């Protein structure tokens, strides 16, 4: 896809620092953040996988 963090943040209408904290595993994202990111992906024609019951699946890894 080639998006930077800044690109995704702009598409999702969230701050880049919020997205960065989420990527670093600092706390859990709220439902609003996940919805905003999902909508940004869907606007770019990236859909969630039907096998996942249409849910956005996120894996948070420990450092």
C-alpha positions as CSV (number, residue, x, y, z in Angstrom):
1,X,0.0,0.0,0.0
2,X,2.9,2.3,0.7
3,X,1.3,4.5,3.3
4,X,3.4,6.1,6.0
5,X,2.1,6.5,9.5
6,X,1.4,10.2,8.6
7,X,-0.6,9.0,5.6
8,X,-2.7,6.6,7.6
9,X,-3.3,9.2,10.4
10,X,-4.5,11.7,7.8
11,X,-6.8,9.2,6.1
12,X,-8.2,8.1,9.5
13,X,-8.5,11.7,10.7
14,X,-6.5,10.9,13.9
15,X,-3.2,12.3,15.1
16,X,0.1,10.7,14.0
17,X,1.2,10.6,17.7
18,X,-2.0,8.6,18.6
19,X,-1.3,6.1,15.9
20,X,2.4,5.9,17.0
21,X,1.4,5.1,20.6
22,X,-0.9,2.4,19.4
23,X,1.8,0.9,17.2
24,X,4.2,0.9,20.2
25,X,1.7,-1.0,22.3
26,X,1.2,1.9,24.8
27,X,-2.3,1.1,25.9
28,X,-5.1,-0.3,24.0
29,X,-6.9,1.5,21.2
30,X,-10.5,2.6,21.9
31,X,-13.3,1.5,19.6
32,X,-13.4,5.0,17.9
33,X,-9.7,4.7,16.9
34,X,-10.3,1.2,15.4
35,X,-13.4,2.4,13.5
36,X,-11.5,5.4,12.1
37,X,-8.6,3.2,10.9
38,X,-10.9,0.6,9.5
39,X,-12.9,3.3,7.6
40,X,-9.6,4.7,6.2
41,X,-8.6,1.3,4.9
42,X,-12.1,0.7,3.5
43,X,-12.0,4.1,1.7
44,X,-8.8,2.8,0.1
45,X,-10.6,-0.3,-1.1
46,X,-9.1,-2.5,1.6
47,X,-11.8,-4.6,3.2
48,X,-11.8,-6.8,6.3
49,X,-11.6,-10.6,5.7
50,X,-15.0,-12.3,5.7
51,X,-13.6,-15.3,7.6
52,X,-13.0,-12.9,10.5
53,X,-16.8,-12.1,10.7
54,X,-16.1,-8.7,9.2
55,X,-14.1,-7.6,12.3
56,X,-10.9,-5.7,12.2
57,X,-8.3,-8.0,13.7
58,X,-5.4,-6.4,15.5
59,X,-2.4,-8.2,17.1
60,X,-0.5,-6.3,19.8
61,X,3.0,-7.7,20.3
62,X,5.1,-7.3,23.4
63,X,8.5,-5.8,22.8
